[in-house]
Every structure is written in C-alpha cells, then in structure tokens.
Amino acid sequence: PAEIIRVPIAMGAEAIVLVHNHPSGDPTPSKADRELTRRIKGYCDDLGMTICDHVIIGEGKYFSFNDEGLLKKKKKS
C-alpha cells in the first residue's frame, strides 16, 4: 500500500482512483483485492486523502468498490 500511494503523496494529490485488470476476465474482487483496498483506504484516511474508487476491469465488465458502497467513511465512535 505504501508504494502505491507514494507518488500521489509526493504530488500532493488529495484523491486517488485505483484501477487494475483481471486477465481471467472476471472482475470479481479477490480476498487479496479487498484486503489491499482496505489497507490503502486506511493509509489514505490517515493522510486526509480520498480514495474515490477501486475499479477492476474484466472482459466487457467491471467491478467498482465505490458503486458497491465499499469505500464509505466509517463513523467515528
């Protein structure tokens, strides 16, 4: 996660969008995709940076973490 957000941090970005493809053609996120997204979101939240979306491209389909409501800010207790 740190390597992924290093450049946006260096550029002073306030938001990022993650995108990658699944060569299998099935855009369903793997457990590793979900975990990586969770960790990157945690880093971004701590730095005051927004992760707008994580899109996985498949064959003629895509999966959007944002569309599925998986990137919402957690309410502080």
PDB file of N, CA, C and O in Angstrom:
ATOM      1  N   PRO A   1       0.805  -1.224   0.000  1.00  0.00           N
ATOM      2  CA  PRO A   1       0.000   0.000   0.000  1.00  0.00           C
ATOM      3  C   PRO A   1       0.840   1.278   0.000  1.00  0.00           C
ATOM      4  O   PRO A   1       0.511   2.238  -0.697  1.00  0.00           O
ATOM      5  N   ALA A   2       1.919   1.290   0.777  1.00  0.00           N
ATOM      6  CA  ALA A   2       2.741   2.500   0.845  1.00  0.00           C
ATOM      7  C   ALA A   2       3.330   2.841  -0.516  1.00  0.00           C
ATOM      8  O   ALA A   2       3.369   4.010  -0.899  1.00  0.00           O
ATOM      9  N   GLU A   3       3.792   1.826  -1.253  1.00  0.00           N
ATOM     10  CA  GLU A   3       4.362   2.079  -2.582  1.00  0.00           C
ATOM     11  C   GLU A   3       3.308   2.605  -3.550  1.00  0.00           C
ATOM     12  O   GLU A   3       3.609   3.427  -4.416  1.00  0.00           O
ATOM     13  N   ILE A   4       2.096   2.138  -3.406  1.00  0.00           N
ATOM     14  CA  ILE A   4       1.025   2.552  -4.317  1.00  0.00           C
ATOM     15  C   ILE A   4       0.672   4.016  -4.116  1.00  0.00           C
ATOM     16  O   ILE A   4       0.379   4.713  -5.088  1.00  0.00           O
ATOM     17  N   ILE A   5       0.693   4.501  -2.878  1.00  0.00           N
ATOM     18  CA  ILE A   5       0.298   5.893  -2.650  1.00  0.00           C
ATOM     19  C   ILE A   5       1.488   6.846  -2.541  1.00  0.00           C
ATOM     20  O   ILE A   5       1.307   8.045  -2.330  1.00  0.00           O
ATOM     21  N   ARG A   6       2.702   6.315  -2.683  1.00  0.00           N
ATOM     22  CA  ARG A   6       3.906   7.169  -2.590  1.00  0.00           C
ATOM     23  C   ARG A   6       3.883   8.302  -3.617  1.00  0.00           C
ATOM     24  O   ARG A   6       4.113   9.454  -3.249  1.00  0.00           O
ATOM     25  N   VAL A   7       3.616   8.016  -4.873  1.00  0.00           N
ATOM     26  CA  VAL A   7       3.618   9.049  -5.916  1.00  0.00           C
ATOM     27  C   VAL A   7       2.498  10.063  -5.699  1.00  0.00           C
ATOM     28  O   VAL A   7       2.756  11.265  -5.763  1.00  0.00           O
ATOM     29  N   PRO A   8       1.263   9.625  -5.444  1.00  0.00           N
ATOM     30  CA  PRO A   8       0.224  10.628  -5.175  1.00  0.00           C
ATOM     31  C   PRO A   8       0.570  11.537  -3.984  1.00  0.00           C
ATOM     32  O   PRO A   8       0.272  12.731  -4.003  1.00  0.00           O
ATOM     33  N   ILE A   9       1.194  10.969  -2.963  1.00  0.00           N
ATOM     34  CA  ILE A   9       1.601  11.789  -1.820  1.00  0.00           C
ATOM     35  C   ILE A   9       2.642  12.816  -2.271  1.00  0.00           C
ATOM     36  O   ILE A   9       2.528  14.000  -1.952  1.00  0.00           O
ATOM     37  N   ALA A  10       3.653  12.362  -3.011  1.00  0.00           N
ATOM     38  CA  ALA A  10       4.712  13.253  -3.477  1.00  0.00           C
ATOM     39  C   ALA A  10       4.165  14.369  -4.369  1.00  0.00           C
ATOM     40  O   ALA A  10       4.706  15.475  -4.395  1.00  0.00           O
ATOM     41  N   MET A  11       3.083  14.069  -5.103  1.00  0.00           N
ATOM     42  CA  MET A  11       2.486  15.060  -5.999  1.00  0.00           C
ATOM     43  C   MET A  11       1.477  15.952  -5.289  1.00  0.00           C
ATOM     44  O   MET A  11       0.932  16.879  -5.889  1.00  0.00           O
ATOM     45  N   GLY A  12       1.229  15.677  -4.020  1.00  0.00           N
ATOM     46  CA  GLY A  12       0.269  16.490  -3.268  1.00  0.00           C
ATOM     47  C   GLY A  12      -1.177  16.193  -3.623  1.00  0.00           C
ATOM     48  O   GLY A  12      -2.049  17.046  -3.459  1.00  0.00           O
ATOM     49  N   ALA A  13      -1.430  14.994  -4.108  1.00  0.00           N
ATOM     50  CA  ALA A  13      -2.800  14.625  -4.502  1.00  0.00           C
ATOM     51  C   ALA A  13      -3.729  14.609  -3.287  1.00  0.00           C
ATOM     52  O   ALA A  13      -3.330  14.248  -2.180  1.00  0.00           O
ATOM     53  N   GLU A  14      -4.943  14.999  -3.523  1.00  0.00           N
ATOM     54  CA  GLU A  14      -5.960  14.952  -2.478  1.00  0.00           C
ATOM     55  C   GLU A  14      -6.851  13.725  -2.624  1.00  0.00           C
ATOM     56  O   GLU A  14      -7.580  13.365  -1.700  1.00  0.00           O
ATOM     57  N   ALA A  15      -6.788  13.081  -3.801  1.00  0.00           N
ATOM     58  CA  ALA A  15      -7.635  11.923  -4.062  1.00  0.00           C
ATOM     59  C   ALA A  15      -6.943  11.011  -5.074  1.00  0.00           C
ATOM     60  O   ALA A  15      -6.124  11.456  -5.878  1.00  0.00           O
ATOM     61  N   ILE A  16      -7.293   9.721  -5.013  1.00  0.00           N
ATOM     62  CA  ILE A  16      -6.767   8.754  -5.975  1.00  0.00           C
ATOM     63  C   ILE A  16      -7.884   7.813  -6.419  1.00  0.00           C
ATOM     64  O   ILE A  16      -8.897   7.653  -5.739  1.00  0.00           O
ATOM     65  N   VAL A  17      -7.668   7.203  -7.573  1.00  0.00           N
ATOM     66  CA  VAL A  17      -8.525   6.141  -8.086  1.00  0.00           C
ATOM     67  C   VAL A  17      -7.596   4.979  -8.424  1.00  0.00           C
ATOM     68  O   VAL A  17      -6.611   5.155  -9.142  1.00  0.00           O
ATOM     69  N   LEU A  18      -7.904   3.814  -7.914  1.00  0.00           N
ATOM     70  CA  LEU A  18      -7.131   2.615  -8.224  1.00  0.00           C
ATOM     71  C   LEU A  18      -7.838   1.859  -9.337  1.00  0.00           C
ATOM     72  O   LEU A  18      -9.062   1.733  -9.328  1.00  0.00           O
ATOM     73  N   VAL A  19      -7.076   1.362 -10.285  1.00  0.00           N
ATOM     74  CA  VAL A  19      -7.642   0.589 -11.392  1.00  0.00           C
ATOM     75  C   VAL A  19      -6.668  -0.534 -11.731  1.00  0.00           C
ATOM     76  O   VAL A  19      -5.463  -0.308 -11.840  1.00  0.00           O
ATOM     77  N   HIS A  20      -7.194  -1.734 -11.896  1.00  0.00           N
ATOM     78  CA  HIS A  20      -6.374  -2.827 -12.414  1.00  0.00           C
ATOM     79  C   HIS A  20      -7.274  -3.813 -13.133  1.00  0.00           C
ATOM     80  O   HIS A  20      -8.498  -3.758 -13.019  1.00  0.00           O
ATOM     81  N   ASN A  21      -6.650  -4.716 -13.874  1.00  0.00           N
ATOM     82  CA  ASN A  21      -7.443  -5.681 -14.621  1.00  0.00           C
ATOM     83  C   ASN A  21      -7.246  -7.087 -14.067  1.00  0.00           C
ATOM     84  O   ASN A  21      -6.254  -7.385 -13.401  1.00  0.00           O
ATOM     85  N   HIS A  22      -8.208  -7.927 -14.358  1.00  0.00           N
ATOM     86  CA  HIS A  22      -8.111  -9.354 -14.067  1.00  0.00           C
ATOM     87  C   HIS A  22      -8.042 -10.068 -15.411  1.00  0.00           C
ATOM     88  O   HIS A  22      -9.039 -10.126 -16.131  1.00  0.00           O
ATOM     89  N   PRO A  23      -6.880 -10.610 -15.756  1.00  0.00           N
ATOM     90  CA  PRO A  23      -6.726 -11.291 -17.040  1.00  0.00           C
ATOM     91  C   PRO A  23      -7.711 -12.445 -17.245  1.00  0.00           C
ATOM     92  O   PRO A  23      -7.985 -12.841 -18.378  1.00  0.00           O
ATOM     93  N   SER A  24      -8.239 -12.980 -16.146  1.00  0.00           N
ATOM     94  CA  SER A  24      -9.213 -14.071 -16.264  1.00  0.00           C
ATOM     95  C   SER A  24     -10.504 -13.602 -16.927  1.00  0.00           C
ATOM     96  O   SER A  24     -11.283 -14.410 -17.431  1.00  0.00           O
ATOM     97  N   GLY A  25     -10.725 -12.272 -16.920  1.00  0.00           N
ATOM     98  CA  GLY A  25     -11.960 -11.721 -17.476  1.00  0.00           C
ATOM     99  C   GLY A  25     -13.049 -11.536 -16.438  1.00  0.00           C
ATOM    100  O   GLY A  25     -14.042 -10.859 -16.708  1.00  0.00           O
ATOM    101  N   ASP A  26     -12.892 -12.117 -15.263  1.00  0.00           N
ATOM    102  CA  ASP A  26     -13.873 -11.991 -14.184  1.00  0.00           C
ATOM    103  C   ASP A  26     -13.436 -10.857 -13.256  1.00  0.00           C
ATOM    104  O   ASP A  26     -12.420 -10.983 -12.573  1.00  0.00           O
ATOM    105  N   PRO A  27     -14.189  -9.746 -13.220  1.00  0.00           N
ATOM    106  CA  PRO A  27     -13.781  -8.606 -12.408  1.00  0.00           C
ATOM    107  C   PRO A  27     -14.104  -8.729 -10.911  1.00  0.00           C
ATOM    108  O   PRO A  27     -13.867  -7.790 -10.152  1.00  0.00           O
ATOM    109  N   THR A  28     -14.631  -9.851 -10.493  1.00  0.00           N
ATOM    110  CA  THR A  28     -14.965 -10.029  -9.071  1.00  0.00           C
ATOM    111  C   THR A  28     -13.698  -9.875  -8.232  1.00  0.00           C
ATOM    112  O   THR A  28     -12.696 -10.541  -8.493  1.00  0.00           O
ATOM    113  N   PRO A  29     -13.738  -8.993  -7.217  1.00  0.00           N
ATOM    114  CA  PRO A  29     -12.533  -8.796  -6.410  1.00  0.00           C
ATOM    115  C   PRO A  29     -12.186 -10.035  -5.586  1.00  0.00           C
ATOM    116  O   PRO A  29     -13.055 -10.690  -5.011  1.00  0.00           O
ATOM    117  N   SER A  30     -10.893 -10.331  -5.550  1.00  0.00           N
ATOM    118  CA  SER A  30     -10.415 -11.442  -4.724  1.00  0.00           C
ATOM    119  C   SER A  30     -10.300 -10.964  -3.276  1.00  0.00           C
ATOM    120  O   SER A  30     -10.435  -9.776  -2.984  1.00  0.00           O
ATOM    121  N   LYS A  31     -10.053 -11.906  -2.390  1.00  0.00           N
ATOM    122  CA  LYS A  31      -9.827 -11.559  -0.986  1.00  0.00           C
ATOM    123  C   LYS A  31      -8.636 -10.609  -0.883  1.00  0.00           C
ATOM    124  O   LYS A  31      -8.661  -9.656  -0.104  1.00  0.00           O
ATOM    125  N   ALA A  32      -7.592 -10.872  -1.672  1.00  0.00           N
ATOM    126  CA  ALA A  32      -6.407 -10.008  -1.676  1.00  0.00           C
ATOM    127  C   ALA A  32      -6.744  -8.599  -2.179  1.00  0.00           C
ATOM    128  O   ALA A  32      -6.230  -7.617  -1.642  1.00  0.00           O
ATOM    129  N   ASP A  33      -7.604  -8.486  -3.208  1.00  0.00           N
ATOM    130  CA  ASP A  33      -8.030  -7.176  -3.711  1.00  0.00           C
ATOM    131  C   ASP A  33      -8.743  -6.402  -2.611  1.00  0.00           C
ATOM    132  O   ASP A  33      -8.483  -5.217  -2.403  1.00  0.00           O
ATOM    133  N   ARG A  34      -9.644  -7.081  -1.911  1.00  0.00           N
ATOM    134  CA  ARG A  34     -10.407  -6.430  -0.831  1.00  0.00           C
ATOM    135  C   ARG A  34      -9.491  -5.983   0.306  1.00  0.00           C
ATOM    136  O   ARG A  34      -9.648  -4.887   0.844  1.00  0.00           O
ATOM    137  N   GLU A  35      -8.536  -6.838   0.667  1.00  0.00           N
ATOM    138  CA  GLU A  35      -7.608  -6.513   1.759  1.00  0.00           C
ATOM    139  C   GLU A  35      -6.701  -5.351   1.369  1.00  0.00           C
ATOM    140  O   GLU A  35      -6.493  -4.437   2.167  1.00  0.00           O
ATOM    141  N   LEU A  36      -6.163  -5.374   0.162  1.00  0.00           N
ATOM    142  CA  LEU A  36      -5.301  -4.297  -0.293  1.00  0.00           C
ATOM    143  C   LEU A  36      -6.064  -2.973  -0.317  1.00  0.00           C
ATOM    144  O   LEU A  36      -5.537  -1.943   0.103  1.00  0.00           O
ATOM    145  N   THR A  37      -7.285  -3.001  -0.802  1.00  0.00           N
ATOM    146  CA  THR A  37      -8.106  -1.795  -0.848  1.00  0.00           C
ATOM    147  C   THR A  37      -8.354  -1.275   0.563  1.00  0.00           C
ATOM    148  O   THR A  37      -8.272  -0.071   0.804  1.00  0.00           O
ATOM    149  N   ARG A  38      -8.651  -2.163   1.484  1.00  0.00           N
ATOM    150  CA  ARG A  38      -8.894  -1.766   2.878  1.00  0.00           C
ATOM    151  C   ARG A  38      -7.647  -1.094   3.454  1.00  0.00           C
ATOM    152  O   ARG A  38      -7.745  -0.064   4.121  1.00  0.00           O
ATOM    153  N   ARG A  39      -6.479  -1.677   3.196  1.00  0.00           N
ATOM    154  CA  ARG A  39      -5.238  -1.122   3.728  1.00  0.00           C
ATOM    155  C   ARG A  39      -4.905   0.230   3.093  1.00  0.00           C
ATOM    156  O   ARG A  39      -4.502   1.162   3.789  1.00  0.00           O
ATOM    157  N   ILE A  40      -5.072   0.336   1.783  1.00  0.00           N
ATOM    158  CA  ILE A  40      -4.802   1.610   1.115  1.00  0.00           C
ATOM    159  C   ILE A  40      -5.771   2.671   1.601  1.00  0.00           C
ATOM    160  O   ILE A  40      -5.377   3.817   1.821  1.00  0.00           O
ATOM    161  N   LYS A  41      -7.024   2.309   1.770  1.00  0.00           N
ATOM    162  CA  LYS A  41      -8.014   3.261   2.277  1.00  0.00           C
ATOM    163  C   LYS A  41      -7.628   3.740   3.672  1.00  0.00           C
ATOM    164  O   LYS A  41      -7.788   4.919   3.988  1.00  0.00           O
ATOM    165  N   GLY A  42      -7.127   2.844   4.499  1.00  0.00           N
ATOM    166  CA  GLY A  42      -6.680   3.226   5.836  1.00  0.00           C
ATOM    167  C   GLY A  42      -5.558   4.251   5.780  1.00  0.00           C
ATOM    168  O   GLY A  42      -5.587   5.246   6.504  1.00  0.00           O
ATOM    169  N   TYR A  43      -4.564   4.013   4.921  1.00  0.00           N
ATOM    170  CA  TYR A  43      -3.480   4.977   4.742  1.00  0.00           C
ATOM    171  C   TYR A  43      -4.041   6.314   4.274  1.00  0.00           C
ATOM    172  O   TYR A  43      -3.704   7.364   4.821  1.00  0.00           O
ATOM    173  N   CYS A  44      -4.896   6.268   3.262  1.00  0.00           N
ATOM    174  CA  CYS A  44      -5.472   7.497   2.715  1.00  0.00           C
ATOM    175  C   CYS A  44      -6.266   8.254   3.777  1.00  0.00           C
ATOM    176  O   CYS A  44      -6.126   9.470   3.906  1.00  0.00           O
ATOM    177  N   ASP A  45      -7.091   7.548   4.532  1.00  0.00           N
ATOM    178  CA  ASP A  45      -7.864   8.190   5.589  1.00  0.00           C
ATOM    179  C   ASP A  45      -6.941   8.878   6.589  1.00  0.00           C
ATOM    180  O   ASP A  45      -7.199  10.010   7.000  1.00  0.00           O
ATOM    181  N   ASP A  46      -5.873   8.199   6.978  1.00  0.00           N
ATOM    182  CA  ASP A  46      -4.922   8.760   7.941  1.00  0.00           C
ATOM    183  C   ASP A  46      -4.234  10.016   7.404  1.00  0.00           C
ATOM    184  O   ASP A  46      -3.888  10.916   8.170  1.00  0.00           O
ATOM    185  N   LEU A  47      -4.037  10.072   6.081  1.00  0.00           N
ATOM    186  CA  LEU A  47      -3.347  11.202   5.457  1.00  0.00           C
ATOM    187  C   LEU A  47      -4.296  12.296   4.974  1.00  0.00           C
ATOM    188  O   LEU A  47      -3.851  13.317   4.449  1.00  0.00           O
ATOM    189  N   GLY A  48      -5.590  12.088   5.147  1.00  0.00           N
ATOM    190  CA  GLY A  48      -6.560  13.063   4.677  1.00  0.00           C
ATOM    191  C   GLY A  48      -6.748  13.039   3.169  1.00  0.00           C
ATOM    192  O   GLY A  48      -7.212  14.015   2.580  1.00  0.00           O
ATOM    193  N   MET A  49      -6.385  11.921   2.543  1.00  0.00           N
ATOM    194  CA  MET A  49      -6.536  11.744   1.104  1.00  0.00           C
ATOM    195  C   MET A  49      -7.761  10.864   0.858  1.00  0.00           C
ATOM    196  O   MET A  49      -8.034   9.950   1.636  1.00  0.00           O
ATOM    197  N   THR A  50      -8.482  11.129  -0.197  1.00  0.00           N
ATOM    198  CA  THR A  50      -9.674  10.355  -0.525  1.00  0.00           C
ATOM    199  C   THR A  50      -9.337   9.289  -1.560  1.00  0.00           C
ATOM    200  O   THR A  50      -8.653   9.561  -2.547  1.00  0.00           O
ATOM    201  N   ILE A  51      -9.821   8.077  -1.326  1.00  0.00           N
ATOM    202  CA  ILE A  51      -9.760   7.053  -2.366  1.00  0.00           C
ATOM    203  C   ILE A  51     -11.146   7.052  -3.002  1.00  0.00           C
ATOM    204  O   ILE A  51     -12.112   6.578  -2.405  1.00  0.00           O
ATOM    205  N   CYS A  52     -11.234   7.583  -4.209  1.00  0.00           N
ATOM    206  CA  CYS A  52     -12.529   7.756  -4.876  1.00  0.00           C
ATOM    207  C   CYS A  52     -13.120   6.434  -5.335  1.00  0.00           C
ATOM    208  O   CYS A  52     -14.332   6.227  -5.272  1.00  0.00           O
ATOM    209  N   ASP A  53     -12.252   5.541  -5.797  1.00  0.00           N
ATOM    210  CA  ASP A  53     -12.747   4.256  -6.274  1.00  0.00           C
ATOM    211  C   ASP A  53     -11.587   3.297  -6.484  1.00  0.00           C
ATOM    212  O   ASP A  53     -10.429   3.699  -6.593  1.00  0.00           O
ATOM    213  N   HIS A  54     -11.925   2.046  -6.537  1.00  0.00           N
ATOM    214  CA  HIS A  54     -11.007   0.986  -6.973  1.00  0.00           C
ATOM    215  C   HIS A  54     -11.826   0.194  -7.980  1.00  0.00           C
ATOM    216  O   HIS A  54     -12.809  -0.460  -7.631  1.00  0.00           O
ATOM    217  N   VAL A  55     -11.407   0.263  -9.219  1.00  0.00           N
ATOM    218  CA  VAL A  55     -12.128  -0.382 -10.317  1.00  0.00           C
ATOM    219  C   VAL A  55     -11.306  -1.555 -10.818  1.00  0.00           C
ATOM    220  O   VAL A  55     -10.109  -1.437 -11.079  1.00  0.00           O
ATOM    221  N   ILE A  56     -11.980  -2.691 -10.945  1.00  0.00           N
ATOM    222  CA  ILE A  56     -11.341  -3.881 -11.513  1.00  0.00           C
ATOM    223  C   ILE A  56     -12.003  -4.133 -12.863  1.00  0.00           C
ATOM    224  O   ILE A  56     -13.224  -4.255 -12.959  1.00  0.00           O
ATOM    225  N   ILE A  57     -11.180  -4.209 -13.895  1.00  0.00           N
ATOM    226  CA  ILE A  57     -11.668  -4.405 -15.256  1.00  0.00           C
ATOM    227  C   ILE A  57     -11.590  -5.889 -15.604  1.00  0.00           C
ATOM    228  O   ILE A  57     -10.582  -6.549 -15.356  1.00  0.00           O
ATOM    229  N   GLY A  58     -12.663  -6.391 -16.178  1.00  0.00           N
ATOM    230  CA  GLY A  58     -12.695  -7.759 -16.679  1.00  0.00           C
ATOM    231  C   GLY A  58     -13.004  -7.726 -18.158  1.00  0.00           C
ATOM    232  O   GLY A  58     -12.845  -6.694 -18.810  1.00  0.00           O
ATOM    233  N   GLU A  59     -13.438  -8.832 -18.682  1.00  0.00           N
ATOM    234  CA  GLU A  59     -13.761  -8.907 -20.103  1.00  0.00           C
ATOM    235  C   GLU A  59     -15.169  -8.365 -20.338  1.00  0.00           C
ATOM    236  O   GLU A  59     -16.162  -9.068 -20.149  1.00  0.00           O
ATOM    237  N   GLY A  60     -15.232  -7.103 -20.754  1.00  0.00           N
ATOM    238  CA  GLY A  60     -16.517  -6.462 -21.020  1.00  0.00           C
ATOM    239  C   GLY A  60     -17.305  -6.118 -19.766  1.00  0.00           C
ATOM    240  O   GLY A  60     -18.468  -5.729 -19.865  1.00  0.00           O
ATOM    241  N   LYS A  61     -16.694  -6.254 -18.571  1.00  0.00           N
ATOM    242  CA  LYS A  61     -17.370  -5.955 -17.304  1.00  0.00           C
ATOM    243  C   LYS A  61     -16.382  -5.258 -16.383  1.00  0.00           C
ATOM    244  O   LYS A  61     -15.175  -5.257 -16.622  1.00  0.00           O
ATOM    245  N   TYR A  62     -16.920  -4.669 -15.330  1.00  0.00           N
ATOM    246  CA  TYR A  62     -16.054  -4.075 -14.325  1.00  0.00           C
ATOM    247  C   TYR A  62     -16.704  -4.209 -12.953  1.00  0.00           C
ATOM    248  O   TYR A  62     -17.905  -4.450 -12.838  1.00  0.00           O
ATOM    249  N   PHE A  63     -15.893  -4.049 -11.922  1.00  0.00           N
ATOM    250  CA  PHE A  63     -16.375  -4.017 -10.543  1.00  0.00           C
ATOM    251  C   PHE A  63     -15.867  -2.722  -9.941  1.00  0.00           C
ATOM    252  O   PHE A  63     -14.678  -2.415 -10.027  1.00  0.00           O
ATOM    253  N   SER A  64     -16.765  -1.963  -9.331  1.00  0.00           N
ATOM    254  CA  SER A  64     -16.415  -0.697  -8.692  1.00  0.00           C
ATOM    255  C   SER A  64     -16.669  -0.805  -7.191  1.00  0.00           C
ATOM    256  O   SER A  64     -17.801  -1.032  -6.764  1.00  0.00           O
ATOM    257  N   PHE A  65     -15.614  -0.643  -6.393  1.00  0.00           N
ATOM    258  CA  PHE A  65     -15.776  -0.657  -4.945  1.00  0.00           C
ATOM    259  C   PHE A  65     -16.693   0.482  -4.499  1.00  0.00           C
ATOM    260  O   PHE A  65     -17.461   0.327  -3.549  1.00  0.00           O
ATOM    261  N   ASN A  66     -16.615   1.628  -5.183  1.00  0.00           N
ATOM    262  CA  ASN A  66     -17.467   2.754  -4.837  1.00  0.00           C
ATOM    263  C   ASN A  66     -18.934   2.445  -5.136  1.00  0.00           C
ATOM    264  O   ASN A  66     -19.804   2.682  -4.299  1.00  0.00           O
ATOM    265  N   ASP A  67     -19.204   1.918  -6.326  1.00  0.00           N
ATOM    266  CA  ASP A  67     -20.591   1.587  -6.689  1.00  0.00           C
ATOM    267  C   ASP A  67     -21.206   0.590  -5.710  1.00  0.00           C
ATOM    268  O   ASP A  67     -22.408   0.626  -5.450  1.00  0.00           O
ATOM    269  N   GLU A  68     -20.374  -0.297  -5.171  1.00  0.00           N
ATOM    270  CA  GLU A  68     -20.851  -1.315  -4.243  1.00  0.00           C
ATOM    271  C   GLU A  68     -20.893  -0.817  -2.791  1.00  0.00           C
ATOM    272  O   GLU A  68     -21.215  -1.580  -1.881  1.00  0.00           O
ATOM    273  N   GLY A  69     -20.566   0.464  -2.580  1.00  0.00           N
ATOM    274  CA  GLY A  69     -20.620   1.054  -1.237  1.00  0.00           C
ATOM    275  C   GLY A  69     -19.517   0.576  -0.303  1.00  0.00           C
ATOM    276  O   GLY A  69     -19.674   0.623   0.917  1.00  0.00           O
ATOM    277  N   LEU A  70     -18.403   0.118  -0.863  1.00  0.00           N
ATOM    278  CA  LEU A  70     -17.333  -0.457  -0.043  1.00  0.00           C
ATOM    279  C   LEU A  70     -16.255   0.553   0.353  1.00  0.00           C
ATOM    280  O   LEU A  70     -15.265   0.178   0.982  1.00  0.00           O
ATOM    281  N   LEU A  71     -16.432   1.815  -0.002  1.00  0.00           N
ATOM    282  CA  LEU A  71     -15.424   2.819   0.335  1.00  0.00           C
ATOM    283  C   LEU A  71     -15.960   3.917   1.240  1.00  0.00           C
ATOM    284  O   LEU A  71     -15.313   4.952   1.403  1.00  0.00           O
ATOM    285  N   LYS A  72     -17.102   3.713   1.818  1.00  0.00           N
ATOM    286  CA  LYS A  72     -17.688   4.737   2.692  1.00  0.00           C
ATOM    287  C   LYS A  72     -16.834   4.942   3.927  1.00  0.00           C
ATOM    288  O   LYS A  72     -16.230   4.011   4.458  1.00  0.00           O
ATOM    289  N   LYS A  73     -16.802   6.202   4.371  1.00  0.00           N
ATOM    290  CA  LYS A  73     -16.085   6.521   5.598  1.00  0.00           C
ATOM    291  C   LYS A  73     -16.780   5.869   6.771  1.00  0.00           C
ATOM    292  O   LYS A  73     -18.008   5.862   6.861  1.00  0.00           O
ATOM    293  N   LYS A  74     -15.983   5.321   7.669  1.00  0.00           N
ATOM    294  CA  LYS A  74     -16.543   4.735   8.883  1.00  0.00           C
ATOM    295  C   LYS A  74     -16.864   5.850   9.864  1.00  0.00           C
ATOM    296  O   LYS A  74     -16.097   6.801  10.013  1.00  0.00           O
ATOM    297  N   LYS A  75     -17.992   5.727  10.524  1.00  0.00           N
ATOM    298  CA  LYS A  75     -18.370   6.715  11.527  1.00  0.00           C
ATOM    299  C   LYS A  75     -17.485   6.572  12.743  1.00  0.00           C
ATOM    300  O   LYS A  75     -17.200   5.471  13.213  1.00  0.00           O
ATOM    301  N   LYS A  76     -17.054   7.734  13.244  1.00  0.00           N
ATOM    302  CA  LYS A  76     -16.223   7.726  14.443  1.00  0.00           C
ATOM    303  C   LYS A  76     -17.086   7.526  15.676  1.00  0.00           C
ATOM    304  O   LYS A  76     -18.170   8.101  15.782  1.00  0.00           O
ATOM    305  N   SER A  77     -16.618   6.728  16.589  1.00  0.00           N
ATOM    306  CA  SER A  77     -17.395   6.448  17.801  1.00  0.00           C
ATOM    307  C   SER A  77     -17.143   7.499  18.848  1.00  0.00           C
ATOM    308  O   SER A  77     -17.710   7.432  19.939  1.00  0.00           O
TER     309      SER A  77
END
